[in-house]
Amino acid sequence: MSSQDRKSTRLESDQFISYRVYDSEDRICGEGMAKTRDISRSGVAVENRTPFEINSKIELTIALIEILVKTEGVVRNVDKIDDSTYHIGIQFTDITEDEIQKIAKEFPQILE
């Protein structure tokens, strides 16, 4: 997906997230911590040392300054940057308006 195809503005972000990745049979196949690169109303891009499978379901807990945002998503793209760095695009699939409002407290432009 090109940046022109995106409906949500991506905002530069530098938060830690914890994640849990599920396989096609809904079994946990990975978990850990990653760092966000950018965030929008529709998803988040993270930097991680290991790749995720495209279309994998993922649970995320994003650590903002004063609160945690919990959501689910699906891995949409994975780009290898070097031998130990991957940029991973995750589309939110289950995020409530309440969780969006929590993100907006730190990133008010997310509501534009």
C-alpha positions in Angstrom: 0.0 0.0 0.0 1.4 3.3 -1.0 1.3 6.4 1.3 -1.3 7.9 -1.2 -3.6 4.9 -0.6 -3.7 5.4 3.2 -6.8 7.0 4.7 -5.1 7.9 8.0 -2.2 10.3 8.5 0.8 8.5 10.0 2.4 10.3 12.9 6.0 9.7 14.0 6.1 7.7 17.2 8.7 6.3 19.5 6.8 4.1 22.0 7.4 0.6 23.3 4.9 -2.0 22.6 4.5 -5.6 23.8 3.1 -8.0 21.3 1.8 -11.5 21.0 1.6 -13.0 17.5 -0.8 -15.9 16.6 -0.5 -18.5 13.9 -3.4 -19.6 11.6 -4.6 -22.0 14.2 -4.8 -19.2 16.9 -1.8 -20.5 18.8 0.8 -18.1 20.2 3.8 -18.3 17.9 5.8 -15.3 19.2 5.8 -12.6 21.8 8.1 -9.8 22.9 8.7 -6.1 22.8 9.2 -3.8 19.9 9.4 0.0 19.2 6.9 2.0 17.2 8.0 4.0 14.2 4.7 5.7 13.5 1.0 5.5 14.4 -2.3 6.4 12.9 -6.0 5.9 13.5 -5.8 2.7 11.4 -2.5 1.1 12.4 1.0 1.2 13.6 4.4 0.5 12.2 7.0 -1.1 14.4 10.7 -1.9 14.3 11.6 -5.4 15.5 14.6 -7.8 15.3 12.5 -10.7 14.0 9.9 -10.6 11.2 6.2 -11.5 11.5 4.3 -13.5 9.0 2.0 -11.4 6.7 -1.6 -11.7 7.7 -0.7 -12.9 11.2 -3.1 -11.9 14.0 -1.3 -9.8 16.6 -2.3 -8.4 20.1 -0.6 -5.2 21.0 -0.2 -3.2 24.1 1.2 0.3 23.3 2.9 2.2 26.2 2.0 5.9 26.0 3.2 8.4 28.6 0.5 7.8 31.2 -1.6 4.9 29.8 -1.6 1.6 28.0 -3.5 1.1 24.8 -4.6 -2.5 24.1 -5.7 -3.5 20.6 -5.5 -6.3 18.0 -4.3 -6.1 14.5 -3.1 -8.0 11.4 0.4 -7.8 9.9 0.1 -6.2 6.5 3.8 -5.8 5.4 7.3 -6.6 6.5 10.4 -4.9 5.2 13.9 -6.2 6.0 16.1 -3.2 6.7 19.3 -5.1 7.6 20.3 -8.4 9.2 18.7 -7.5 12.6 16.0 -5.0 11.8 12.6 -5.3 10.3 9.9 -2.6 9.7 6.5 -4.2 10.2 3.1 -2.6 9.3 0.2 -3.6 11.4 -3.4 -2.7 10.6 -5.7 -2.3 13.6 -8.6 -4.8 13.4 -10.2 -4.3 16.8 -9.6 -0.9 18.3 -12.3 0.9 20.2 -13.1 4.6 20.0 -12.0 4.8 23.7 -8.6 3.4 22.8 -8.4 5.9 19.9 -9.1 8.7 22.3 -6.3 7.5 24.6 -3.9 7.7 21.7 -5.2 11.2 20.8 -4.2 12.5 24.2 -0.6 12.1 23.1 -1.2 12.5 19.4 -4.1 14.9 18.9 -3.5 14.9 15.1 -4.7 11.3 15.0 -8.3 12.6 15.0 -7.8 14.9 11.9 
